[in-house]
Amino acid sequence: MKAEDATSLVNLQQHWQRDDGTRVYTIAFDDGVWSAVPEADPTVALIARSAYELREILREDFSARRW
């Protein structure tokens, strides 16, 4: 994993974490694929080709769920 990808992964994971440390999404980067699974619905997988794209998908998903 490139340093840039590692940094993006940590940033996304920290951003989508509640103040108590629990996750809103489980976020991963594997073989060039970015993914996130909402903790509220583990049957859903959000997939992206870049950290930026995943960030946008997460924003849309979060807004649509109206947590």
C-alpha positions as CSV (number, residue, x, y, z in Angstrom):
1,M,0.0,0.0,0.0
2,K,1.3,3.4,-0.9
3,A,1.8,5.9,1.9
4,E,-0.9,8.2,0.3
5,D,-3.4,5.4,0.4
6,A,-2.5,4.5,4.0
7,T,-3.0,8.1,5.0
8,S,-6.3,8.3,3.2
9,L,-7.5,5.0,4.8
10,V,-6.7,6.3,8.3
11,N,-8.3,9.6,7.6
12,L,-11.5,8.0,6.4
13,Q,-11.7,5.6,9.3
14,Q,-11.2,8.4,11.8
15,H,-13.8,10.6,10.1
16,W,-16.5,7.9,10.1
17,Q,-16.0,7.1,13.8
18,R,-18.3,8.3,16.5
19,D,-17.0,10.2,19.6
20,D,-17.2,7.0,21.6
21,G,-15.0,5.2,19.2
22,T,-17.6,3.0,17.5
23,R,-17.7,2.9,13.7
24,V,-20.4,4.3,11.5
25,Y,-18.7,2.4,8.6
26,T,-16.1,-0.3,8.4
27,I,-13.7,1.0,5.8
28,A,-11.0,-1.0,4.0
29,F,-8.6,-0.8,1.1
30,D,-7.6,-4.0,-0.6
31,D,-6.0,-4.7,-3.9
32,G,-6.7,-1.2,-5.1
33,V,-10.4,-1.3,-4.2
34,W,-11.9,1.0,-1.5
35,S,-14.9,-0.3,0.4
36,A,-17.1,0.6,3.2
37,V,-19.8,-1.4,5.0
38,P,-22.4,0.5,7.1
39,E,-22.5,-0.8,10.7
40,A,-26.3,-0.3,10.6
41,D,-26.6,-2.6,7.6
42,P,-23.8,-5.1,7.1
43,T,-25.5,-6.5,4.0
44,V,-24.5,-3.4,2.0
45,A,-21.0,-2.9,0.5
46,L,-20.1,0.5,-0.9
47,I,-17.3,0.2,-3.4
48,A,-15.0,2.9,-5.0
49,R,-11.9,3.2,-7.1
50,S,-10.4,6.0,-5.1
51,A,-10.4,7.4,-1.5
52,Y,-12.0,10.6,-2.9
53,E,-14.8,8.6,-4.6
54,L,-15.5,6.6,-1.5
55,R,-15.6,9.8,0.6
56,E,-18.3,11.1,-1.8
57,I,-20.2,7.8,-1.7
58,L,-20.1,7.8,2.1
59,R,-21.4,11.4,2.3
60,E,-24.3,10.5,0.0
61,D,-25.1,7.2,1.9
62,F,-24.9,8.9,5.3
63,S,-27.2,11.7,4.2
64,A,-29.7,9.2,2.7
65,R,-29.8,7.1,5.9
66,R,-30.5,10.2,8.0
67,W,-28.8,8.8,11.1
